[in-house]
Every structure is written in structure tokens, then in C-alpha cells.
């Protein structure tokens, strides 16, 4: 199937599935750290299934499954919090950065507990476009001489319970009331000579929508002002 549709575009979830296979292979000793980093970099740069397929072809459970192309239009998620709390196990449950970095972003499913570790490295855990396996999820961060950034969308409740020694956890987003039905994100872990930041940001698409909305409002005000001046004359 991959050979039949080599140019079909891969999604963020597809890249995360390949990255998970690579992490398992590293833990089992099938890849050394250099091979793992090279393949992981190639995974996040891949744009099509044809580019993803060779990365895990020599590993167990390494075939990239190309989804069936469905020509029927299906109803999409409405963006409500109820539609984003989907149950299940989560599409990715852990991440490691040793003198390197990792990212979890885009359309992925946050598990009930996501564990991440950074040593002389860093990572980004972006929840703005994510689905959630439960109404409360835990992001457990261990940062040793490294740092991590947890990005949450507006409306989500944040609780920070991490411990820092010559490092720290960002508590600025605590205490913001949650929207009805929104998930709760609990950030836990340990930081030594490192830090874990928590930031609340809108998505790029939402930012663009707000920018366009403000631009339209300015145009309408200018138009109204011109009409008023014409009426005065």
C-alpha cells in the first residue's frame, strides 16, 4: 500500500507512530543513540508515506500503514471539549531527549499520563490541537540540566505540582478558571538545574482568525467614518 501511494501526505499522528517504533527499538537495543537520532530527525522531516516507510522497514512492527483513502465526506470534530476527550490509550505515552530535543504537537492524543525526560536537552509538549484520553491528564516532566515547555490552549485548567532543586516549575497559569467540559492538565515531575515552563497560547489558525477579525473591524470603522463625513458635507 505504501508503494502504491508514496506521495500521500503523512500526518503528525503518522510521524508520532513511527517515532514510537524508534523509541521502542532504542530501548530494546536494536538501534544505538546515533542511529536513533538520525532516524528520528528524518521522521519529523518526512512529509509523505514514501519518506516515512524506509525509516522503520528493518524494525519489528515497522511497516508504515497508509490509511485507506475514503472519498465519502465524514462529519468532522466540532472543536468542542466534549469531542476532544476521546478515551483510549493515547497516541504517544513518553518522550526522551538526551543532548537533543523532542516535540509532541499537532493532532495527537494525550494519554492519562505522559512521561518525559530531558538530560542536557529539551522538549515541547504542545496540547493546543491535541485530543485527550481523559478529562484529567498528567504531564510528568523530569528535567536534568535541561528544560521543557508545556503549551496549553485557553480554557484548560492547569495544576502544577513539580519540585525544583536549583531549577523550577512555572506556576503562572494556575488558578485560571476552566471552561465547562474542558480537561484538567496536571504538570508534575522534578527539575534539577533545569526548568519546566507552562504557557497558554492560542493555535496559529485561531491567531490568524483573530487577526482577520480585527482587520475587518478596522475596515468597518473606517467605512463608517467615511459615511459619517459624507453625511456632514
C-alpha positions in Angstrom: 0.0 0.0 0.0 2.8 2.4 0.8 4.4 1.8 -2.6 1.0 2.4 -4.3 0.6 5.8 -2.6 4.1 7.1 -2.0 3.2 10.7 -2.3 0.2 10.6 0.0 0.9 13.2 2.7 1.6 11.9 6.2 0.0 13.4 9.3 1.6 14.4 12.7 -0.1 11.2 14.2 1.7 9.1 11.5 5.0 10.6 12.3 4.4 10.0 16.1 3.6 6.3 15.4 7.0 5.9 13.6 8.8 7.8 16.4 7.2 5.4 18.9 8.6 2.4 17.0 12.0 4.1 17.0 11.9 4.7 20.8 11.0 1.1 21.4 13.9 0.0 19.2 16.3 2.2 21.1 15.1 0.8 24.4 15.5 -2.8 23.1 19.0 -2.2 21.9 18.1 -2.6 18.2 19.3 1.0 17.5 22.2 2.9 19.0 21.8 6.5 20.0 23.3 7.9 16.8 21.0 5.8 14.6 18.0 6.7 16.7 18.7 10.4 16.4 19.3 10.2 12.7 16.1 8.3 12.1 14.0 10.5 14.5 15.2 13.6 12.7 14.2 12.0 9.3 10.8 11.1 10.8 9.9 14.7 11.8 11.2 16.0 8.4 9.1 13.4 6.4 6.2 14.8 4.5 4.9 11.7 2.7 4.4 8.0 3.4 7.1 7.3 0.8 9.6 9.2 3.0 8.4 7.5 6.2 8.4 3.9 5.0 12.2 3.3 4.8 12.8 4.6 8.4 11.4 1.6 10.2 11.4 -1.1 7.4 14.1 -3.2 9.2 12.4 -3.0 12.6 9.7 -5.2 14.2 6.2 -3.7 13.6 8.0 -1.2 11.4 5.8 -1.1 8.4 4.1 2.3 7.8 0.4 1.7 7.4 -1.1 4.0 4.8 -4.8 4.7 5.6 -7.5 3.8 3.1 -8.5 6.9 1.1 -12.2 7.4 1.8 -14.0 9.5 -0.8 -17.1 10.0 1.4 -17.3 13.2 3.4 -17.4 12.4 7.1 -18.5 14.8 9.9 -15.5 16.4 11.4 -15.0 17.2 15.1 -16.9 20.3 16.1 -14.0 21.6 18.2 -15.9 21.3 21.5 -14.2 20.0 24.6 -16.6 17.0 24.6 -15.4 16.0 21.1 -11.8 16.3 22.2 -12.0 14.0 25.2 -11.9 10.7 23.2 -10.8 8.0 25.7 -8.4 5.3 24.7 -4.7 4.9 25.5 -3.2 8.0 23.8 -1.1 8.1 20.6 2.2 8.7 22.5 3.0 8.0 26.1 6.6 9.1 26.6 9.5 11.1 25.2 13.2 11.3 25.9 15.8 13.9 25.0 19.4 13.2 25.8 21.6 16.0 24.5 18.9 16.5 21.9 15.2 17.6 21.8 11.7 16.2 21.2 8.3 17.6 20.2 4.8 16.5 20.7 2.4 18.8 18.8 -0.4 18.9 16.3 -3.2 16.3 16.2 -2.2 13.7 18.8 -4.0 12.1 21.7 -2.6 12.9 25.2 -2.7 9.8 27.4 -3.8 9.8 31.0 -0.2 10.1 32.0 2.6 11.3 29.7 6.2 10.8 30.9 9.1 12.8 29.5 12.8 13.1 30.4 15.4 15.6 29.3 19.1 15.5 30.1 21.2 18.3 28.5 18.3 18.7 26.2 14.7 20.0 25.9 11.3 19.3 24.7 8.0 20.9 23.7 4.6 19.3 24.7 2.0 21.3 22.7 -1.6 20.5 23.7 -3.3 23.2 21.7 -4.6 20.9 18.9 -4.5 17.7 20.8 -7.3 15.3 21.9 -7.3 13.9 25.4 -7.7 10.4 26.6 -9.5 11.5 29.8 -10.9 14.6 31.5 -7.7 14.8 33.6 -4.3 14.1 32.2 -0.9 14.2 33.9 2.3 15.5 32.2 5.2 14.2 34.2 8.4 16.0 33.4 11.9 15.2 34.6 14.5 17.8 33.5 18.1 17.4 34.5 20.2 20.3 33.2 17.6 20.7 30.6 14.2 22.3 30.0 10.7 21.6 28.8 7.8 23.7 27.7 4.1 22.7 28.1 1.8 24.7 25.9 -1.9 24.5 26.7 -4.9 26.1 24.9 -7.1 28.7 26.5 -9.9 27.2 28.6 -7.9 24.4 30.1 -7.4 24.2 33.9 -3.7 23.8 34.8 -2.3 22.5 38.1 1.5 22.4 38.7 2.9 20.0 41.3 6.5 19.7 40.2 9.6 20.0 42.5 12.6 22.1 41.6 16.1 22.0 43.0 18.3 24.7 41.6 15.5 24.8 39.0 11.8 25.3 38.9 8.3 24.8 37.6 6.3 27.6 36.1 3.1 28.3 38.2 1.8 31.4 36.3 -1.1 29.6 34.6 -2.5 28.1 37.8 -5.8 29.5 39.1 -7.3 30.3 35.7 -10.9 29.0 35.7 -11.6 26.2 33.2 -14.3 26.4 30.5 -17.2 24.0 31.0 -16.2 20.5 29.9 -12.5 21.4 29.4 -9.9 18.9 30.6 -7.6 19.4 33.5 -3.8 19.3 32.9 -1.7 18.4 35.9 2.1 19.0 35.5 4.3 17.0 37.8 7.9 15.9 38.0 11.3 17.0 39.0 13.8 19.7 37.8 17.4 19.8 38.8 19.5 22.6 37.2 16.6 22.9 34.7 13.1 24.1 34.4 9.6 23.3 33.2 7.6 26.2 31.7 3.9 26.3 31.3 2.4 28.6 28.7 -1.1 29.3 27.5 -1.4 30.1 23.8 -4.0 30.0 21.0 -3.3 28.0 17.9 -1.8 29.6 14.8 -5.2 29.2 13.0 -7.0 30.9 15.9 -4.4 33.7 16.0 -4.9 34.2 12.2 -8.7 34.3 12.7 -8.5 36.9 15.4 -6.1 39.0 13.3 -8.5 38.8 10.4 -11.4 39.7 12.7 -9.6 42.8 14.0 -8.7 43.8 10.4 -12.3 43.5 9.4 -13.4 45.6 12.4 -10.9 48.3 11.4 -12.2 48.3 7.9 -15.8 48.6 9.1 -14.9 51.5 11.4 -13.1 53.4 8.6 -16.1 52.8 6.3 -18.5 54.1 8.9 -16.3 57.2 9.5 -16.2 57.9 5.7 -20.0 57.6 5.6 -20.3 60.0 8.6 -18.1 62.6 6.9 -20.1 62.4 3.7 -23.3 62.9 5.7 -21.8 66.0 7.4 -20.9 67.5 4.0 
